[in-house]
Amino acid sequence: MPLFSDLAIEQLEQLLDRHRETTHQAEQLIVMEQDWGESLFLLRSGLAKVRTYTADGDEVVMSLLGSGDVFGEMAALDGAVRSADVVALTPLHLVKLRAAPFASLLQREAGFALALARLEASRLRDLNQRFALQSADATTRLLDTLAYLARKTGPDAQPTAVIPPLAQKEIALVAGLARETASRTLSKLRTRATVTVTDEGALQLADLQPLVKRGLLPQS
């Protein structure tokens, strides 16, 4: 996984000291906001969402986590409480790591610290784009969400990667749309053959030109 690619075998063994591997089902709460935590998690496979709630009780999806992502590192490193919930969107395979070896390696290995900084920068870039699209039309927001979900299916995944079956309410939450609006927009994209859907409900962006025209992807 990219975050750990520059570490030596001995350093990887240090990170995995007393680690624990776990599996979780969709909709399971992995980390709870305001909890204390001295561990962090590596997501080996699956999709998860990072969520919080507004003062009115409305759910807000802050970001998505996919294969190769680390989460829980902020609370583990600064000793503060968890800043958001993490909930499984699909079945997950996680590795739970101790914070102390992780923090020690960050202090000693500049390359490792830089790799983590790149991961955090990527998350911030995704968040900035999603905020910038809050006033965009429903089609633009849904297309951006589908590309985001596709990229999160693996460390090297592209916007055309197959998205695992998800409830439409979850896709709507990520896009910041009402479920009915997301459903209508998705139907329109299917009619235009921009999006294909398998019998199992997996989605795939079959035509990237609408994203390019909206500035969501660079022109090839």
Secondary structure, DSSP 4 states (H G I P E B T S, - for coil): -GGGTT--HHHHHHHTTT-EEEEE-TT-EEE-TT---SEEEEEEES-EEEEEE-TTS-EEEEEEE-TT-EESHHHHHH-PPP-SEEEESS-EEEEEEEHHHHHHHHHH-HHHHHHHHHHHHHHHHHHHHHHHTTTS-HHHHHHHHHHHHHHTTSTT--TTSPBPP--HHHHHHHHT--HHHHHHHHHHHHHTTSEEE-TT--EEE---HHHHHTTSS---
